Amino acid sequence: MRENAIPTTNEKEVLEEKISNHLHALRAPRRRLAIHLLAGRGSASQTSTRWLARRIASQENNLDPGLVSGKRYKNVYNALSQSHLPTLSGAEIIVYDPHRQEVHLGPSFELAHFLLNLNEPAIEMFYD
């Protein structure tokens, strides 16, 4: 959108579609947690799927990240690799490289993080 300009009908429709896609992608708790964790890393150029899986399993099981292993870790890692990260990548929230198992912030990451912070109470009420 042009700065300080009234958005055109087409620009509004594009933004509405993007927001709708983001809200759909953010309905899963693990995806929301991944966004929070990635936001906490600041401008880190890349994050491994392993790092995300360990942190998410840690929070889900109330364990120190160094103590997460076995089934708990594998469950989260597989879900991230097979479902959650591809979904976030499809919405351009992240850039996911499944071969290297690396995650980078995508062009729509800031919008997703904003929506997540704006709508966290509503999302938790309806989807958790």
DSSP file with accessible surface (Angstrom, degrees, kcal/mol):
  #  RESIDUE AA STRUCTURE BP1 BP2  ACC     N-H-->O    O-->H-N    N-H-->O    O-->H-N    TCO  KAPPA ALPHA  PHI   PSI    X-CA   Y-CA   Z-CA
    1    1 A M              0   0  149      0, 0.0     2,-0.2     0, 0.0     3,-0.1   0.000 360.0 360.0 360.0 145.8    0.0    0.0    0.0
    2    2 A R    >   -     0   0  127      4,-0.1     3,-1.3     1,-0.1     2,-0.1  -0.466 360.0-103.0 -73.0 139.7    1.2    3.5   -0.7
    3    3 A E  T 3  S-     0   0  173      1,-0.3    -1,-0.1    -2,-0.2     3,-0.1  -0.384  99.1  -1.3 -66.3 134.6    2.2    5.5    2.3
    4    4 A N  T 3  S+     0   0  161      1,-0.2     2,-0.3    -2,-0.1    -1,-0.3   0.771 107.1 120.3  58.2  27.6   -0.4    8.1    3.5
    5    5 A A  S <  S-     0   0   35     -3,-1.3    -1,-0.2     3,-0.0     3,-0.0  -0.892  73.6-104.7-119.3 153.6   -2.7    7.2    0.7
    6    6 A I        -     0   0  143     -2,-0.3    -4,-0.1    -3,-0.1     2,-0.0  -0.630  46.1-115.5 -74.3 126.9   -6.2    5.9    0.8
    7    7 A P        -     0   0   39      0, 0.0    -1,-0.1     0, 0.0     2,-0.1  -0.363  26.2-121.9 -66.8 144.1   -6.1    2.2   -0.1
    8    8 A T     >  -     0   0   59      1,-0.1     4,-2.4    -2,-0.0     5,-0.2  -0.318  27.8-104.5 -75.5 166.7   -7.8    1.1   -3.3
    9    9 A T  H  > S+     0   0  101      1,-0.2     4,-2.3     2,-0.2     5,-0.2   0.918 123.8  51.1 -58.9 -41.6  -10.5   -1.5   -3.2
   10   10 A N  H  > S+     0   0  105      1,-0.2     4,-2.4     2,-0.2    -1,-0.2   0.911 108.3  50.9 -64.1 -42.4   -8.0   -4.1   -4.6
   11   11 A E  H  > S+     0   0   47      1,-0.2     4,-2.4     2,-0.2    -1,-0.2   0.906 110.4  50.1 -62.6 -39.3   -5.4   -3.3   -1.9
   12   12 A K  H  X S+     0   0  106     -4,-2.4     4,-2.8     2,-0.2    -1,-0.2   0.919 110.6  49.3 -63.7 -43.3   -8.1   -3.7    0.8
   13   13 A E  H  X S+     0   0  110     -4,-2.3     4,-2.3     2,-0.2    -2,-0.2   0.905 110.8  49.8 -63.9 -41.2   -9.1   -7.1   -0.7
   14   14 A V  H  X S+     0   0   85     -4,-2.4     4,-2.4     2,-0.2    -2,-0.2   0.931 113.3  46.0 -62.8 -45.1   -5.5   -8.2   -0.8
   15   15 A L  H  X S+     0   0   78     -4,-2.4     4,-2.8     2,-0.2     5,-0.2   0.918 111.5  51.6 -65.9 -41.9   -4.9   -7.2    2.8
   16   16 A E  H  X S+     0   0  132     -4,-2.8     4,-2.4     1,-0.2    -1,-0.2   0.911 111.2  48.0 -61.0 -41.0   -8.1   -8.8    3.9
   17   17 A E  H  X S+     0   0  113     -4,-2.3     4,-2.6     2,-0.2    -1,-0.2   0.916 111.8  49.8 -65.5 -42.1   -7.2  -12.1    2.2
   18   18 A K  H  X S+     0   0   75     -4,-2.4     4,-2.4     2,-0.2    -2,-0.2   0.934 111.7  47.9 -63.5 -44.4   -3.7  -12.0    3.8
   19   19 A I  H  X S+     0   0   50     -4,-2.8     4,-2.9     1,-0.2     5,-0.2   0.923 111.2  51.2 -63.2 -42.7   -5.1  -11.4    7.3
   20   20 A S  H  X S+     0   0   68     -4,-2.4     4,-2.1    -5,-0.2    -2,-0.2   0.931 111.1  47.8 -60.3 -44.9   -7.6  -14.2    6.8
   21   21 A N  H  X S+     0   0   75     -4,-2.6     4,-2.3     1,-0.2    -1,-0.2   0.895 112.5  49.8 -62.8 -39.9   -4.8  -16.6    5.7
   22   22 A H  H  X S+     0   0    2     -4,-2.4     4,-2.2     2,-0.2    -2,-0.2   0.928 109.3  50.1 -65.9 -45.9   -2.7  -15.5    8.7
   23   23 A L  H  < S+     0   0   66     -4,-2.9     4,-0.3     1,-0.2    -1,-0.2   0.898 111.3  49.9 -61.3 -38.1   -5.5  -16.0   11.2
   24   24 A H  H >< S+     0   0  101     -4,-2.1     3,-1.2    -5,-0.2     4,-0.3   0.936 112.0  47.6 -63.8 -44.9   -6.1  -19.5    9.8
   25   25 A A  H >< S+     0   0    2     -4,-2.3     3,-0.6     1,-0.2    -2,-0.2   0.825 110.3  53.8 -65.1 -30.6   -2.4  -20.3   10.0
   26   26 A L  T 3< S+     0   0    0     -4,-2.2    -1,-0.2     1,-0.2    -2,-0.2   0.420  81.0  90.7 -88.3   4.8   -2.2  -19.0   13.6
   27   27 A R  T <   +     0   0  106     -3,-1.2    -1,-0.2    -4,-0.3    -2,-0.1   0.754  68.2  84.2 -75.1 -20.5   -5.1  -21.1   15.0
   28   28 A A  S X> S-     0   0   17     -3,-0.6     4,-2.1    -4,-0.3     3,-0.5  -0.686  77.5-138.1 -84.3 130.6   -2.9  -24.0   16.0
   29   29 A P  H 3> S+     0   0   69      0, 0.0     4,-2.6     0, 0.0     5,-0.2   0.869 102.3  53.3 -56.1 -39.2   -1.2  -23.5   19.4
   30   30 A R  H 3> S+     0   0   46      1,-0.2     4,-2.3     2,-0.2     5,-0.1   0.867 108.0  50.9 -66.9 -34.1    2.2  -24.9   18.3
   31   31 A R  H <> S+     0   0   23     -3,-0.5     4,-2.1     2,-0.2    -1,-0.2   0.915 110.7  48.4 -67.5 -41.6    2.2  -22.4   15.4
   32   32 A R  H  X S+     0   0    6     -4,-2.1     4,-2.4     2,-0.2    -2,-0.2   0.926 112.0  49.3 -63.8 -42.1    1.5  -19.5   17.7
   33   33 A L  H  X S+     0   0   31     -4,-2.6     4,-2.8     1,-0.2     5,-0.2   0.911 108.0  54.1 -64.6 -39.2    4.2  -20.7   20.1
   34   34 A A  H  X S+     0   0    0     -4,-2.3     4,-2.8     1,-0.2     5,-0.2   0.920 108.3  49.9 -59.8 -42.4    6.6  -21.0   17.2
   35   35 A I  H  X S+     0   0    0     -4,-2.1     4,-2.7     2,-0.2    -2,-0.2   0.933 111.2  48.7 -62.6 -45.6    5.9  -17.3   16.2
   36   36 A H  H  X S+     0   0   69     -4,-2.4     4,-1.9     2,-0.2    -2,-0.2   0.929 113.2  47.4 -59.3 -45.1    6.4  -16.2   19.8
   37   37 A L  H  X S+     0   0   24     -4,-2.8     4,-0.8     2,-0.2    -2,-0.2   0.918 113.0  47.7 -64.7 -42.8    9.7  -18.1   20.0
   38   38 A L  H >< S+     0   0    3     -4,-2.8     3,-0.8     1,-0.2     4,-0.2   0.902 110.3  52.3 -65.7 -38.8   11.0  -16.8   16.7
   39   39 A A  H >< S+     0   0   27     -4,-2.7     3,-1.5     1,-0.2    -1,-0.2   0.880 104.6  57.4 -64.0 -35.8   10.0  -13.2   17.7
   40   40 A G  H 3< S+     0   0   71     -4,-1.9    -1,-0.2     1,-0.3    -2,-0.2   0.709  97.5  62.3 -68.2 -18.8   12.0  -13.6   20.9
   41   41 A R  T X< S-     0   0   93     -3,-0.8     3,-0.9    -4,-0.8    -1,-0.3   0.504  93.9-155.1 -84.1  -5.3   15.1  -14.4   18.8
   42   42 A G  T <   -     0   0   42     -3,-1.5    -1,-0.3    -4,-0.2    -2,-0.0  -0.400  62.9 -12.4  69.8-134.3   15.0  -11.0   17.3
   43   43 A S  T 3  S+     0   0  118     -2,-0.1    -1,-0.2    -3,-0.1    -4,-0.1   0.054  82.8 155.7 -94.7  27.0   16.7  -10.7   13.9
   44   44 A A    <   -     0   0   35     -3,-0.9    61,-0.4    -6,-0.2     3,-0.1  -0.322  42.9-137.8 -53.4 132.1   18.4  -14.1   14.0
   45   45 A S  S    S+     0   0   94      1,-0.2     2,-0.3    59,-0.1    60,-0.2   0.817  76.3   6.9 -70.7 -29.5   19.0  -15.0   10.4
   46   46 A Q        -     0   0   84     58,-0.1     2,-0.4    56,-0.0    58,-0.2  -0.996  56.0-163.4-151.4 155.4   18.0  -18.6   10.8
   47   47 A T  E     -A  103   0A   6     56,-2.3    56,-3.2    -2,-0.3     2,-0.2  -0.995  24.5-125.0-136.4 140.1   16.6  -21.0   13.4
   48   48 A S  E  >  -A  102   0A  50     -2,-0.4     4,-2.0    54,-0.2    54,-0.2  -0.546  15.8-126.8 -85.5 152.6   16.7  -24.8   13.2
   49   49 A T  H  > S+     0   0    0     52,-2.4     4,-3.0     1,-0.2     5,-0.2   0.872 112.7  58.4 -61.5 -35.9   13.7  -27.0   13.4
   50   50 A R  H  > S+     0   0  165     51,-0.4     4,-2.6     2,-0.2    -1,-0.2   0.912 104.0  49.9 -58.7 -46.3   15.5  -28.8   16.2
   51   51 A W  H  > S+     0   0   52      1,-0.2     4,-2.2     2,-0.2    -2,-0.2   0.941 113.8  45.2 -59.8 -47.5   15.8  -25.6   18.3
   52   52 A L  H  X S+     0   0    0     -4,-2.0     4,-2.8     1,-0.2     5,-0.3   0.927 113.1  50.2 -62.0 -45.8   12.1  -24.9   17.8
   53   53 A A  H  X S+     0   0    0     -4,-3.0     4,-2.7     1,-0.2     5,-0.3   0.915 110.9  48.9 -60.7 -43.5   11.0  -28.4   18.6
   54   54 A R  H  X S+     0   0   73     -4,-2.6     4,-2.0    -5,-0.2    -1,-0.2   0.923 114.1  45.5 -63.9 -43.1   13.0  -28.6   21.8
   55   55 A R  H  X S+     0   0   73     -4,-2.2     4,-2.2    -5,-0.2    -2,-0.2   0.905 114.6  47.3 -68.3 -41.5   11.6  -25.2   23.0
   56   56 A I  H  X S+     0   0    0     -4,-2.8     4,-2.8     2,-0.2     5,-0.2   0.950 113.9  46.6 -66.5 -46.3    8.0  -26.1   22.1
   57   57 A A  H  X S+     0   0    0     -4,-2.7     4,-1.8    -5,-0.3    -2,-0.2   0.888 110.6  55.6 -61.4 -36.6    8.3  -29.5   23.8
   58   58 A S  H  X>S+     0   0   12     -4,-2.0     5,-2.3    -5,-0.3     4,-0.5   0.939 111.7  41.4 -60.6 -47.7    9.9  -27.8   26.7
   59   59 A Q  H ><5S+     0   0  102     -4,-2.2     3,-0.6     1,-0.2    -2,-0.2   0.892 113.4  52.6 -70.7 -38.0    7.0  -25.4   27.2
   60   60 A E  H 3<5S+     0   0   80     -4,-2.8    -1,-0.2     1,-0.2    -2,-0.2   0.819 120.3  34.0 -65.9 -29.7    4.3  -28.0   26.6
   61   61 A N  H 3<5S-     0   0   57     -4,-1.8    -1,-0.2    -5,-0.2    -2,-0.2   0.293 105.9-120.6-109.8   7.3    5.8  -30.4   29.2
   62   62 A N  T <<5 +     0   0  150     -3,-0.6     2,-0.3    -4,-0.5    -3,-0.2   0.921  68.5 133.3  51.9  49.0    7.1  -27.8   31.7
   63   63 A L      < -     0   0   49     -5,-2.3    -1,-0.2    -6,-0.2    -2,-0.1  -0.907  66.6 -97.9-124.4 156.6   10.7  -29.0   31.3
   64   64 A D    >   -     0   0  104     -2,-0.3     3,-2.3     1,-0.1     4,-0.5  -0.487  40.0-118.3 -65.2 140.1   14.0  -27.4   30.8
   65   65 A P  G >  S+     0   0   32      0, 0.0     3,-1.1     0, 0.0    -1,-0.1   0.844 114.2  59.3 -53.4 -33.2   14.9  -27.5   27.1
   66   66 A G  G 3  S+     0   0   62      1,-0.2    -2,-0.0    -8,-0.0   -12,-0.0   0.678 102.8  53.3 -69.6 -15.7   17.9  -29.6   27.9
   67   67 A L  G <  S+     0   0  117     -3,-2.3     2,-0.5     2,-0.0    -1,-0.2   0.472  82.5 104.9 -97.9  -3.0   15.7  -32.3   29.5
   68   68 A V    <   +     0   0    2     -3,-1.1     2,-0.3    -4,-0.5   -10,-0.1  -0.667  46.3 128.3 -82.5 126.4   13.4  -32.7   26.5
   69   69 A S    >>  +     0   0   84     -2,-0.5     3,-0.9   -12,-0.1     4,-0.8  -0.928  39.8  25.0-157.9-178.4   14.1  -35.9   24.6
   70   70 A G  H 3> S-     0   0   41     -2,-0.3     4,-2.6     1,-0.2     5,-0.2  -0.177 117.6  -2.5  60.4-138.3   12.6  -39.1   23.2
   71   71 A K  H 3> S+     0   0  190      1,-0.2     4,-2.7     2,-0.2    -1,-0.2   0.850 131.3  56.3 -58.3 -41.6    8.9  -39.2   22.3
   72   72 A R  H <> S+     0   0  131     -3,-0.9     4,-1.5     2,-0.2    -1,-0.2   0.935 113.3  40.3 -59.4 -46.5    8.1  -35.7   23.5
   73   73 A Y  H  X S+     0   0   36     -4,-0.8     4,-3.0     2,-0.2     5,-0.2   0.944 115.8  49.8 -67.7 -47.6   10.8  -34.2   21.2
   74   74 A K  H  X S+     0   0  132     -4,-2.6     4,-2.8     1,-0.2     5,-0.3   0.883 107.7  54.8 -62.0 -39.6   10.1  -36.4   18.2
   75   75 A N  H  X S+     0   0   91     -4,-2.7     4,-2.0    -5,-0.2    -1,-0.2   0.942 114.1  39.7 -59.1 -49.1    6.3  -35.7   18.4
   76   76 A V  H  X S+     0   0    1     -4,-1.5     4,-2.8    -5,-0.2     5,-0.2   0.933 115.2  52.3 -67.8 -45.0    6.9  -32.0   18.2
   77   77 A Y  H  X S+     0   0   48     -4,-3.0     4,-2.7     1,-0.2     5,-0.2   0.934 112.0  45.5 -58.2 -47.2    9.7  -32.2   15.7
   78   78 A N  H  X S+     0   0   73     -4,-2.8     4,-2.6    -5,-0.2     5,-0.3   0.910 112.9  49.8 -65.0 -42.3    7.6  -34.4   13.3
   79   79 A A  H  X>S+     0   0   22     -4,-2.0     5,-2.1    -5,-0.3     4,-2.0   0.906 112.9  47.5 -63.7 -40.7    4.5  -32.2   13.7
   80   80 A L  I  <>S+     0   0    0     -4,-2.8     5,-2.5     3,-0.2    -2,-0.2   0.956 116.2  43.3 -62.4 -50.8    6.6  -29.1   12.9
   81   81 A S  I  <5S+     0   0   20     -4,-2.7    -2,-0.2    -5,-0.2    -1,-0.2   0.869 122.6  35.9 -64.2 -39.6    8.3  -30.6    9.9
   82   82 A Q  I  <5S-     0   0  147     -4,-2.6    -1,-0.2    -5,-0.2    -2,-0.2   0.748 136.6  -1.8 -90.9 -24.7    5.2  -32.2    8.4
   83   83 A S  I  X5S+     0   0   50     -4,-2.0     4,-2.0    -5,-0.3    -3,-0.2   0.678 120.2  48.9-131.3 -60.7    2.5  -29.7    9.2
   84   84 A H  I  ><S+     0   0   25     -5,-2.1     4,-2.4     1,-0.2     5,-0.2   0.917 111.9  43.6 -66.2 -48.3    3.1  -26.5   11.1
   85   85 A L  H  ><S+     0   0    0     -5,-2.5     4,-2.6    -6,-0.2     5,-0.2   0.925 113.6  51.0 -69.0 -40.0    6.2  -25.1    9.4
   86   86 A P  H  > S+     0   0   51      0, 0.0     4,-2.5     0, 0.0    -1,-0.2   0.901 111.2  50.2 -61.5 -36.1    4.9  -25.8    5.9
   87   87 A T  H  X S+     0   0   47     -4,-2.0     4,-1.3     2,-0.2    -2,-0.2   0.937 112.3  45.5 -65.7 -46.7    1.6  -24.0    6.8
   88   88 A L  H  <>S+     0   0    0     -4,-2.4     5,-2.3     1,-0.2     6,-1.0   0.880 113.7  50.9 -63.8 -35.4    3.4  -21.0    8.2
   89   89 A S  H ><5S+     0   0   38     -4,-2.6     3,-1.9     1,-0.2    -2,-0.2   0.903 105.1  55.9 -68.2 -40.0    5.6  -21.0    5.1
   90   90 A G  H 3<5S+     0   0   67     -4,-2.5    -1,-0.2     1,-0.3    -2,-0.2   0.811 107.2  49.7 -61.9 -29.6    2.6  -21.1    2.8
   91   91 A A  T 3<5S-     0   0   17     -4,-1.3    -1,-0.3    -5,-0.1    -2,-0.2   0.356 115.3-119.6 -88.5   4.3    1.3  -18.0    4.5
   92   92 A E  T < 5S+     0   0  105     -3,-1.9    16,-2.7     2,-0.2    17,-0.3   0.684  81.1 123.1  62.9  22.8    4.7  -16.3    4.0
   93   93 A I  S   <S+     0   0    0     -5,-2.3    13,-2.4    15,-0.2     2,-0.3   0.867  83.0   6.9 -76.9 -38.0    5.0  -15.9    7.8
   94   94 A I  E    S-B  105   0A   1     -6,-1.0     2,-0.5    11,-0.3    11,-0.2  -0.866  71.4-125.2-131.3 168.7    8.3  -17.8    7.6
   95   95 A V  E     -B  104   0A  72      9,-3.0     9,-2.5    -2,-0.3     2,-0.5  -0.992  32.7-165.6-114.5 117.6   10.6  -19.3    5.0
   96   96 A Y  E     -B  103   0A  21     -2,-0.5     7,-0.2     7,-0.2     3,-0.1  -0.928  15.0-163.8-112.7 126.4   11.0  -23.0    5.7
   97   97 A D  E  >> -B  102   0A  52      5,-2.8     5,-1.6    -2,-0.5     4,-1.4  -0.892   5.2-172.1-105.7 100.1   13.7  -25.1    4.1
   98   98 A P  T  45S+     0   0   65      0, 0.0    -1,-0.1     0, 0.0     5,-0.0   0.775  82.0  55.6 -68.0 -23.3   12.6  -28.7    4.7
   99   99 A H  T  45S+     0   0  175      1,-0.2    -2,-0.0    -3,-0.1    -3,-0.0   0.901 119.9  29.2 -75.6 -41.1   15.9  -30.1    3.4
  100  100 A R  T  45S-     0   0  173      2,-0.1    -1,-0.2    -3,-0.1   -51,-0.1   0.512 102.9-130.1 -91.8  -8.9   18.1  -28.2    5.7
  101  101 A Q  T  <5 +     0   0   39     -4,-1.4   -52,-2.4     1,-0.2   -51,-0.4   0.926  59.1 143.1  55.7  49.9   15.4  -28.1    8.4
  102  102 A E  E   < -AB  48  97A  32     -5,-1.6    -5,-2.8   -54,-0.2     2,-0.4  -0.916  38.7-155.4-122.2 148.3   15.9  -24.3    8.8
  103  103 A V  E     -AB  47  96A   0    -56,-3.2   -56,-2.3    -2,-0.3     2,-0.3  -0.974  10.6-178.9-124.4 134.2   13.5  -21.5    9.4
  104  104 A H  E     - B   0  95A  60     -9,-2.5    -9,-3.0    -2,-0.4     2,-0.2  -0.930  40.2 -94.5-124.5 153.9   13.9  -17.9    8.5
  105  105 A L  E     - B   0  94A  59    -61,-0.4   -11,-0.3    -2,-0.3   -12,-0.1  -0.476  46.3-140.2 -67.0 136.4   11.5  -15.0    9.1
  106  106 A G    >   -     0   0   11    -13,-2.4     3,-1.8    -2,-0.2     4,-0.3  -0.378  25.8 -95.8 -94.5 175.6    9.2  -14.5    6.1
  107  107 A P  T 3  S+     0   0  106      0, 0.0     3,-0.2     0, 0.0     4,-0.2   0.746 124.7  44.2 -64.8 -22.1    8.0  -11.3    4.5
  108  108 A S  T 3> S+     0   0    4    -16,-2.7     4,-2.2     1,-0.1   -15,-0.2   0.209  80.5 107.2-105.8  15.1    4.7  -11.4    6.5
  109  109 A F  H <> S+     0   0    5     -3,-1.8     4,-2.9   -17,-0.3     5,-0.2   0.926  77.4  51.1 -60.6 -46.0    6.2  -12.3    9.9
  110  110 A E  H  > S+     0   0  132     -4,-0.3     4,-2.5     1,-0.2    -1,-0.2   0.893 110.1  49.8 -62.0 -39.9    5.6   -8.9   11.4
  111  111 A L  H  > S+     0   0   43      2,-0.2     4,-2.9     1,-0.2    -1,-0.2   0.934 112.2  48.0 -62.7 -45.0    2.0   -8.9   10.4
  112  112 A A  H  X S+     0   0    0     -4,-2.2     4,-2.6     2,-0.2    -2,-0.2   0.919 112.1  48.8 -62.5 -43.1    1.5  -12.4   11.9
  113  113 A H  H  X S+     0   0   42     -4,-2.9     4,-2.4     2,-0.2     5,-0.2   0.912 112.1  49.6 -64.1 -40.7    3.2  -11.4   15.1
  114  114 A F  H  X S+     0   0  122     -4,-2.5     4,-2.5    -5,-0.2    -2,-0.2   0.944 112.7  46.6 -61.1 -49.4    1.1   -8.2   15.3
  115  115 A L  H  X S+     0   0    9     -4,-2.9     4,-2.9     2,-0.2    -2,-0.2   0.897 110.9  53.2 -61.6 -39.2   -2.1  -10.3   14.8
  116  116 A L  H  X S+     0   0    0     -4,-2.6     4,-1.1    -5,-0.2    -1,-0.2   0.942 112.9  42.4 -62.3 -47.1   -1.0  -12.8   17.3
  117  117 A N  H  < S+     0   0   86     -4,-2.4    -1,-0.2     1,-0.2    -2,-0.2   0.868 117.2  48.3 -68.0 -34.8   -0.4  -10.2   20.0
  118  118 A L  H  < S+     0   0  106     -4,-2.5    -2,-0.2    -5,-0.2    -1,-0.2   0.886 123.9  29.5 -71.1 -38.4   -3.6   -8.4   19.1
  119  119 A N  H  X S+     0   0   49     -4,-2.9     4,-3.0    -5,-0.2     5,-0.3   0.316  80.9 113.6-109.0   7.1   -5.8  -11.5   19.0
  120  120 A E  H  X S+     0   0   34     -4,-1.1     4,-2.7     1,-0.2     5,-0.3   0.902  80.3  49.1 -50.9 -46.8   -4.2  -13.8   21.5
  121  121 A P  H  > S+     0   0   93      0, 0.0     4,-2.0     0, 0.0    -1,-0.2   0.935 115.3  44.2 -61.4 -40.5   -7.1  -13.7   24.0
  122  122 A A  H  > S+     0   0   41     -3,-0.2     4,-2.2     2,-0.2     5,-0.2   0.917 113.2  50.5 -69.5 -41.0   -9.7  -14.4   21.3
  123  123 A I  H  X S+     0   0   12     -4,-3.0     4,-2.8     1,-0.2     5,-0.5   0.939 111.8  47.7 -62.8 -44.7   -7.6  -17.1   19.7
  124  124 A E  H  X S+     0   0   94     -4,-2.7     4,-1.3    -5,-0.3    -1,-0.2   0.900 110.8  52.6 -63.0 -38.4   -7.2  -18.8   23.1
  125  125 A M  H  < S+     0   0  142     -4,-2.0    -1,-0.2    -5,-0.3    -2,-0.2   0.923 121.7  28.7 -64.0 -41.8  -10.9  -18.5   23.8
  126  126 A F  H  < S+     0   0  150     -4,-2.2    -2,-0.2    -5,-0.1    -1,-0.2   0.734 131.0  29.4 -95.1 -24.2  -12.0  -20.1   20.6
  127  127 A Y  H  <        0   0  132     -4,-2.8    -3,-0.2    -5,-0.2    -2,-0.1   0.533 360.0 360.0-118.9 -10.2   -9.1  -22.5   19.6
  128  128 A D     <        0   0  110     -4,-1.3  -100,-0.0    -5,-0.5  -101,-0.0  -0.615 360.0 360.0 -96.9 360.0   -7.4  -23.7   22.8
